[in-house]
Amino acid sequence: MTILLVGGGHAHLKCLLEIRKKPLPNQNILLISPNRYQYYSGMFSGYTEGLYSIDEIRIDLKTMSEKAGVTFIEDKVTEISVTDKTLETKAGTKISFSVVSFDTGSLIEGPSSFKDYLVQIKPNYLFAKKIMEYREVEFPIVVGGGASGVEIALAITAWRKKNGLPTNVSLITSSNLLPSSSTKASKRVTYIAKQKGLSIIEDDSVAKMNECQMITQNGRCLSHSQVLWLTGPSPSGIFKKSSLPCDQTGFLLTERTLQAKGLPFIFGAGDCITLEAFPDLPKNGVYAVRQAELLWRNITSYINGEMYFTFTPQRHYLSLLSTGNKEALLQYGSFTAHNKLAWKLKNKIDTDYIKKFKK
């Protein structure tokens, strides 16, 4: 039997640890990823600010796979055939499988008419090089008022201030900042961001763009040196292309067991899936880590013909948003706090998490 793990996200990293602890006899297991390294997005803001080195934010998938007795293939999957249980790769290889699991993350795609003026930082392995170049451009603009947009804009601002560059970073959002958080948290992070020198344009969006200027819907004209577009996740297109069950936008549609709807030999986890029972669940690392606990148990349950476990998202979870200068905004339910202690907690959680995969 051949088990294919496509992508090196949170859930598949956990699978590799489980396989290493308790190898599956008589199973051929392969991990396929377009890059040898998996970059941990939870530490992207710290890397942008210069607090972490590149080796501190990445995990070596090849080394991890070898320690688990898993074959690592550096390649990209381009199409899946359900009828004959094969997938094709960019290199032209066709691989047969008995079970396949997808943990490939998501993309960020701005409007196609702007693509020549946008910085491409996804898939994640593109981030490290691109952000180092972008943080020192003449006119940096970030589009997107969610957690990733706010964190990266503040990290660029902090890095520029430390390195003697103008703190002229602009953040544009079509709503308020952190729209999925409480009103209290949104107002607090807006105040913090302004205090730290970030220019915020709320309730506005990009209407037109050329190679050096941007016009917003409300008529503002801004100079830019390419734009960092962080407005939310987009699917890769592979699931729709392969006629797999998808939600309306093209993410793999799964049951609460993390199995593709109607296809029990196909699994998925993390940002690349939408759970049919929880279609509005945010695509973030908190839920991806929780799904990681379940995924390998259900893959082995499928192989052994045992009972499946189901995923139930928690209602409240701890959120820690880096705001630059080793400070962070802590949120839990309606409680918020902003201080250096919150950043120390975030740093401990993140560094402890990544250490698990480097042993």
C-alpha positions as CSV (number, residue, x, y, z in Angstrom):
1,M,0.0,0.0,0.0
2,T,1.3,3.5,-0.9
3,I,0.4,6.5,1.2
4,L,1.1,9.9,-0.4
5,L,1.4,13.1,1.8
6,V,1.2,16.1,-0.5
7,G,2.6,19.3,1.1
8,G,4.6,19.9,4.3
9,G,2.0,21.9,6.4
10,H,1.3,21.6,10.1
11,A,-0.7,18.3,9.8
12,H,1.9,16.5,7.7
13,L,4.7,17.6,10.0
14,K,2.7,15.9,12.8
15,C,2.2,12.8,10.6
16,L,6.0,12.5,10.1
17,L,6.5,12.7,13.9
18,E,3.8,10.0,14.4
19,I,5.3,7.7,11.7
20,R,8.7,8.1,13.3
21,K,7.4,7.1,16.8
22,K,5.3,4.2,15.5
23,P,6.2,3.1,11.9
24,L,3.5,1.4,9.8
25,P,4.6,-2.0,8.7
26,N,4.5,-2.9,5.0
27,Q,3.5,0.7,4.0
28,N,5.3,2.8,1.3
29,I,5.0,6.4,2.5
30,L,6.0,9.4,0.3
31,L,6.0,13.1,1.1
32,I,5.9,15.4,-2.0
33,S,6.6,19.1,-1.7
34,P,7.8,21.8,-4.2
35,N,10.6,22.8,-1.8
36,R,12.8,21.0,0.7
37,Y,11.9,23.5,3.4
38,Q,8.7,24.3,5.1
39,Y,8.6,27.9,6.4
40,Y,6.6,28.5,9.5
41,S,4.2,31.4,9.0
42,G,3.8,32.1,12.7
43,M,7.3,33.5,12.7
44,F,7.1,35.5,9.5
45,S,6.6,38.8,11.2
46,G,9.6,38.2,13.5
47,Y,11.7,37.3,10.5
48,T,10.6,40.4,8.7
49,E,11.6,42.5,11.6
50,G,15.0,40.8,11.8
51,L,14.3,39.0,15.1
52,Y,14.8,35.5,13.6
53,S,17.3,34.0,11.1
54,I,16.1,32.0,8.1
55,D,17.1,28.7,9.8
56,E,15.0,29.6,12.8
57,I,11.8,29.8,10.8
58,R,12.1,26.8,8.6
59,I,11.9,23.0,8.9
60,D,13.9,20.6,6.7
61,L,11.3,18.2,5.2
62,K,13.8,16.0,3.6
63,T,15.7,15.3,6.9
64,M,12.4,14.9,8.8
65,S,11.2,12.4,6.1
66,E,14.4,10.4,6.2
67,K,14.3,10.1,10.0
68,A,10.7,8.7,9.7
69,G,11.6,6.3,6.9
70,V,9.5,8.3,4.4
71,T,10.6,9.0,0.9
72,F,10.9,12.7,0.1
73,I,10.2,14.0,-3.4
74,E,10.9,17.6,-4.3
75,D,8.2,18.3,-6.9
76,K,4.8,19.9,-7.4
77,V,1.6,17.9,-7.9
78,T,-0.3,19.2,-11.0
79,E,-3.2,16.8,-11.3
80,I,-5.0,14.0,-9.5
81,S,-6.9,11.1,-11.1
82,V,-9.6,9.6,-8.8
83,T,-10.5,6.8,-11.2
84,D,-7.0,5.1,-11.4
85,K,-5.7,6.6,-8.1
86,T,-2.7,8.4,-9.6
87,L,-1.3,11.9,-9.5
88,E,1.0,13.7,-11.9
89,T,3.8,16.1,-11.0
90,K,5.4,19.1,-12.7
91,A,8.4,16.9,-13.5
92,G,6.1,14.6,-15.5
93,T,6.1,11.7,-13.0
94,K,3.0,9.7,-12.5
95,I,2.6,8.2,-9.0
96,S,0.1,5.6,-7.9
97,F,-1.4,5.7,-4.4
98,S,-3.8,3.9,-2.1
99,V,-4.3,6.8,0.2
100,V,-3.5,10.5,-0.5
101,S,-3.5,13.4,1.9
102,F,-3.3,17.1,1.0
103,D,-1.8,19.8,3.3
104,T,-0.6,22.3,0.8
105,G,-1.7,25.6,2.3
106,S,-3.3,28.3,0.3
107,L,-2.3,31.1,-2.0
108,I,-2.8,34.9,-2.0
109,E,-4.0,36.2,-5.3
110,G,-4.7,39.8,-6.0
111,P,-6.7,40.9,-9.0
112,S,-5.2,39.7,-12.3
113,S,-5.0,43.3,-13.7
114,F,-2.6,44.2,-10.8
115,K,-0.4,41.1,-11.0
116,D,2.6,42.9,-12.5
117,Y,2.7,45.3,-9.5
118,L,2.3,42.7,-6.7
119,V,5.0,40.9,-4.6
120,Q,4.5,37.2,-4.8
121,I,5.2,35.7,-1.3
122,K,3.2,32.4,-1.5
123,P,3.8,29.5,-1.6
124,N,5.6,30.1,1.7
125,Y,9.1,29.2,0.5
126,L,9.0,32.5,-1.6
127,F,8.5,34.6,1.5
128,A,11.9,34.8,3.0
129,K,13.8,36.2,0.0
130,K,10.9,38.4,-1.2
131,I,10.2,40.1,2.2
132,M,13.9,40.9,2.7
133,E,13.9,42.8,-0.6
134,Y,10.5,44.4,0.0
135,R,11.1,45.8,3.5
136,E,13.6,48.3,2.2
137,V,11.7,49.6,-0.9
138,E,11.0,53.3,-1.3
139,F,7.2,53.3,-0.9
140,P,6.0,50.1,0.8
141,I,2.2,49.4,0.7
142,V,0.4,46.5,2.3
143,V,-3.2,45.7,1.2
144,G,-5.3,43.7,3.7
145,G,-6.4,44.5,7.3
146,G,-6.5,40.9,8.7
147,A,-3.9,39.5,11.1
148,S,-1.2,38.8,8.5
149,G,-1.5,42.2,6.9
150,V,-1.3,44.0,10.2
151,E,1.6,41.9,11.5
152,I,3.7,42.3,8.4
153,A,3.0,46.0,8.0
154,L,4.0,46.6,11.6
155,A,7.1,44.4,11.3
156,I,8.3,46.3,8.2
157,T,7.6,49.6,10.0
158,A,9.7,48.4,13.0
159,W,12.5,47.1,10.8
160,R,12.7,50.4,8.8
161,K,12.8,52.4,12.0
162,K,15.6,50.4,13.4
163,N,17.6,50.6,10.2
164,G,17.2,54.3,9.6
165,L,14.7,54.2,6.7
166,P,11.6,56.3,6.5
167,T,8.7,54.7,8.4
168,N,6.3,55.5,5.5
169,V,4.5,52.1,5.3
170,S,0.8,52.3,4.3
171,L,-1.8,49.7,5.1
172,I,-5.0,49.7,3.1
173,T,-8.1,47.7,4.2
174,S,-11.6,47.6,2.8
175,S,-13.0,47.4,6.3
176,N,-11.5,48.1,9.7
177,L,-8.4,46.4,11.1
178,L,-8.9,42.8,12.3
179,P,-12.5,42.6,11.0
180,S,-13.0,39.1,12.4
181,S,-12.0,40.1,15.9
182,S,-13.9,42.0,18.5
183,T,-14.6,45.7,18.1
184,K,-12.4,46.3,21.1
185,A,-9.5,44.4,19.6
186,S,-9.9,46.2,16.3
187,K,-9.9,49.7,17.9
188,R,-7.0,48.8,20.1
189,V,-4.8,47.5,17.3
190,T,-5.6,50.6,15.2
191,Y,-4.5,52.8,18.0
192,I,-1.3,50.8,18.5
193,A,-0.5,50.8,14.8
194,K,-0.9,54.5,14.5
195,Q,1.3,55.1,17.6
196,K,4.0,52.9,16.0
197,G,4.0,55.1,12.8
198,L,1.9,52.9,10.5
199,S,-0.3,54.9,8.0
200,I,-3.7,53.2,7.9
201,I,-6.4,53.7,5.3
202,E,-9.6,52.1,6.3
203,D,-12.9,51.5,4.4
204,D,-11.1,51.9,1.1
205,S,-9.8,49.6,-1.6
206,V,-7.5,49.7,-4.7
207,A,-9.3,50.9,-7.9
208,K,-6.4,51.3,-10.3
209,M,-2.6,50.7,-10.3
210,N,0.3,51.3,-12.6
211,E,4.0,50.7,-12.1
212,C,4.5,53.5,-9.6
213,Q,1.1,54.9,-8.5
214,M,-2.1,53.5,-6.9
215,I,-5.6,55.1,-7.0
216,T,-8.1,54.0,-4.3
217,Q,-11.9,53.8,-4.7
218,N,-12.2,56.9,-2.5
219,G,-9.8,58.9,-4.8
220,R,-6.6,58.8,-2.9
221,C,-3.4,58.7,-5.0
222,L,-0.4,56.9,-3.5
223,S,3.1,56.2,-4.7
224,H,4.2,52.5,-4.4
225,S,7.2,50.3,-5.0
226,Q,5.2,47.2,-5.7
227,V,2.4,46.1,-3.4
228,L,2.2,43.4,-0.8
229,W,-1.3,41.9,-1.2
230,L,-2.4,40.1,1.9
231,T,-6.2,40.1,1.6
232,G,-6.9,36.4,2.4
233,P,-6.5,32.9,1.2
234,S,-7.1,31.6,-2.4
235,P,-7.2,27.9,-3.5
236,S,-4.4,26.5,-5.7
237,G,-6.8,25.3,-8.5
238,I,-5.6,21.7,-8.5
239,F,-8.7,20.3,-6.8
240,K,-11.1,22.0,-9.2
241,K,-8.9,21.0,-12.2
242,S,-9.0,17.4,-11.0
243,S,-12.8,17.4,-10.5
244,L,-12.5,16.7,-6.8
245,P,-15.3,17.9,-4.4
246,C,-14.7,21.6,-3.8
247,D,-16.5,24.5,-2.1
248,Q,-17.6,27.4,-4.2
249,T,-14.1,29.0,-4.3
250,G,-12.2,25.8,-5.1
251,F,-10.9,24.5,-1.7
252,L,-11.1,20.8,-1.1
253,L,-14.4,20.0,0.5
254,T,-14.1,17.5,3.4
255,E,-16.2,15.7,6.0
256,R,-15.4,16.2,9.7
257,T,-13.2,13.2,9.5
258,L,-10.9,15.2,7.1
259,Q,-11.9,12.9,4.2
260,A,-12.9,14.4,0.9
261,K,-16.7,14.3,0.5
262,G,-17.6,11.0,-1.1
263,L,-13.9,9.9,-1.5
264,P,-12.7,8.2,1.7
265,F,-9.2,7.5,0.4
266,I,-8.5,11.3,0.0
267,F,-7.7,13.3,3.1
268,G,-6.9,17.0,3.6
269,A,-6.1,19.4,6.4
270,G,-5.1,23.0,7.0
271,D,-5.7,26.0,4.7
272,C,-6.3,23.9,1.5
273,I,-9.6,22.5,2.8
274,T,-13.1,23.6,3.7
275,L,-15.0,21.5,6.2
276,E,-18.5,21.1,5.0
277,A,-19.9,21.2,8.5
278,F,-18.0,24.5,9.3
279,P,-17.8,26.4,6.0
280,D,-17.0,29.7,7.6
281,L,-14.1,28.4,9.8
282,P,-11.1,30.8,9.4
283,K,-8.1,29.3,7.6
284,N,-5.5,29.8,10.2
285,G,-2.7,27.9,12.0
286,V,-4.8,27.3,15.2
287,Y,-7.2,25.0,13.4
288,A,-4.5,23.5,11.3
289,V,-2.6,22.4,14.4
290,R,-5.8,20.9,15.9
291,Q,-6.5,19.0,12.7
292,A,-2.9,17.7,12.8
293,E,-3.8,15.7,15.9
294,L,-6.6,14.0,14.0
295,L,-5.3,13.4,10.5
296,W,-2.8,10.6,11.0
297,R,-5.2,8.8,13.3
298,N,-7.9,8.8,10.6
299,I,-5.5,7.8,7.9
300,T,-4.5,4.7,9.9
301,S,-8.1,4.1,10.8
302,Y,-8.9,4.0,7.0
303,I,-6.0,1.6,6.4
304,N,-7.0,-0.7,9.3
305,G,-10.8,-0.5,8.7
306,E,-11.4,1.1,12.1
307,M,-13.7,3.8,13.4
308,Y,-12.9,7.4,12.4
309,F,-12.6,10.4,14.7
310,T,-14.3,13.8,13.9
311,F,-13.0,17.3,14.1
312,T,-14.8,19.9,16.3
313,P,-13.3,23.4,16.3
314,Q,-13.0,25.1,19.6
315,R,-15.1,28.3,20.1
316,H,-12.4,30.4,21.7
317,Y,-8.6,30.3,21.2
318,L,-5.6,32.3,22.2
319,S,-4.5,34.8,19.6
320,L,-1.2,36.5,19.7
321,L,-0.5,39.2,17.1
322,S,3.0,40.6,16.9
323,T,3.0,44.5,16.7
324,G,6.8,45.1,16.4
325,N,9.5,45.9,18.9
326,K,8.9,42.7,20.8
327,E,5.4,43.6,21.7
328,A,2.2,41.7,20.9
329,L,-1.6,41.9,21.2
330,L,-3.1,39.0,23.1
331,Q,-6.7,38.1,22.5
332,Y,-8.8,35.5,24.2
333,G,-12.6,35.8,23.9
334,S,-13.4,39.4,24.9
335,F,-10.1,39.9,26.8
336,T,-7.2,41.8,25.1
337,A,-3.8,42.9,26.4
338,H,-0.9,44.5,24.6
339,N,2.6,44.4,26.1
340,K,6.1,42.8,25.9
341,L,5.0,39.8,28.0
342,A,2.5,38.8,25.3
343,W,5.3,38.8,22.7
344,K,7.5,36.7,25.0
345,L,4.6,34.2,25.2
346,K,4.2,34.2,21.5
347,N,8.0,33.8,21.0
348,K,8.0,30.8,23.4
349,I,5.0,29.1,21.8
350,D,6.5,29.6,18.3
351,T,10.1,28.5,19.1
352,D,8.9,25.5,21.1
353,Y,6.6,24.5,18.2
354,I,9.3,24.6,15.6
355,K,11.9,22.8,17.8
356,K,9.7,19.7,17.9
357,F,10.4,19.2,14.2
358,K,14.2,19.7,14.4
359,K,15.0,16.9,16.9
